[in-house]
């Protein structure tokens, strides 16, 4: 039996979801700030830490307010992919050694994005990341900081990153077919 909601309950739930989704979308501004600093060859450690903390916080706030939804998780994933693309592109313009890793990471993001979109189309649910996926995201942030500031460590950081991302891509693809 469906529970009837009053207009007030619906509007409060809608407000919560809209607020949390807006909080998620605001991370794009932080991404733009980081990309600009990368192009200016300025340090991005604090900016990246803020971006990662914000990424974690928006999901936590959504769950605490019972305002998490597949739509917010899709928007979160899109914001993450745009931020990764924007910042990897900025890094690859200032550090030419990152270009092969950027191409491989972009290919991984494309494959994972297609797998997630297919899963969402079939189930109306977003593939949930595991602890390994969270580690991969943090590692990608670390790679961004290293590649943006320390060109001499680009190959080591890039090789580690591409390997970890390949493992998580395989897991994402497998999970998207469940």
N, C-alpha and C positions, 0 to 999 in steps of 0.2 A: 504494500500500500504506500502510495506516495504521500510524503508529508507536505502539507501546505505551509507556505511561508508568507508572512505578512509583507507588505511593500517595504516596511521599515527594515525587516530582517534581510530582505533581498538587497536593498540599497546599502546596508552596512557591509554585507558580504562582498558586493560589487566594489564598494569603496576600498575595502581591505585589499582585494586582489589588484585593483588599479594602482593603489599606493605602492604595493610591493613590486609590481611590474615597473612602475615609474622609477623606483629605487634601483632596480636592475638596469634599466635603460640609462640611468645617469652615469653608469660606469663608462659609457662611450666617451664622455668628456675626459675622464681620466686617461683613457687610451690615446686620445688626441694629444693630450699634454705630454705623455711619454714619447709618442712618435715625433713630436716637435723637438723635444729634448735630444732624442737620438740623432736627428738630423743636425742639431746644433752641437753634437758631440759632448753633451752635458751628462752627468751621472743620472741614472734612472733607478738606483737601488730603492730609494724611499718611495718613489712613484709606483714601482712594481710591487713593493710590499703593500702599499695602500690598495692597489688594484686587486691583489690576491685576497687581502683581508675583506675587501668590499664584496668580492665574488662569494666568499664563504658566508659573510654576514647576510647577504640578501636571501640566500636559501634558508638560513637559520631563522631569520625574521619571518619569512613566509610560513615556515612550519609552526613557529610559535603563535602566529596569528590565525593559524588554520586557513591560510589564504594561498597555499601552494596549489598549483593546478598544472595540468599538462601544457596549457597555453603559456604560463609563466616560465616553465622549464624549457619550452621551445625558444622563447624569446631570450632566455639566459644563454642557451647554446648558440643562438645567432649572434648575440653580443660578444660572446667568447670568440667565435670564429672570425668576426670582423676585427676584433682587437688583435688577435693573433696575426691575421693577414696584414693589417695596417702596420703593426710594429715589425714584423719580419721584413716587410718591404722597406721600411725606413732603415732597418739595420743593414739590409743587403745593399742599400745605396751608399752607406758609409763604410762598410766592411765587405769588400768584394769576395773575401774568402767564405762568406756565409752563403753565397748564391747556390751552390749545389745542395746544401742542407735545406735552404729555403724551398727549393723546388721539391725535394723529397717530402718535407713537412707539409707543403701545400697539397701535394698528391695525397698524402695521408688524410688531411683534413677533408678533401673532396670525397674520398672513399668512405670515410666515417660519416660524413654528412649525408651522403646518398643512402647508406645503410640505415642511419637513424631516421631519415625521411620515409623510407620504405616501411620501417617498423611502425612509425607513427601513423602512416596512412592505413596500415592494416589493423592496428590495435588502439589507436588514439592515446597511446602511452609513449613516454619518452624512455629510451634505453637508460637504465640507471647505471651510473659509473660505480666501479668498485674502488677499493683502497688503492689498487694499482693505477687506476685512472687518475685518482687524486694525486698520487705520486708523480705520474707523468705530467700532469698540469703544473705542479710545482717545479718539476724539472725543466719544463719548457720556459717557465718564468726565469729560472736560474740561467738557462741557456741564453735567453734574451739579454740578461744583464751582462753575462760574460762576453757575448759576441759584440754587444754595443760598446763595451768599455775596454776589453782586453783582447785585441786581435790575435795575440800570440797563442791564446788558448782556444781559438775558434775550432780548430780541427778536432781536438780532443773532446770538447763540449759538444760539437756537432755530431760526431760519431756516436757518442753515448746517447744523445737525444734521439737520433734517428733509430737506433736499435730499440730503445724503450718505446718509442712511438709505434714501431712496427709490431711489437708484441701487443700493445694495447689496441692497435687497429684490428688485429686478428681477433682479439677478445670481443671488441665492439661488434664486429661483423657476426661472430658466432652468436652473441646475445641478441642481435637484431632479428635472428631467425627463430628465436624461442617463442 
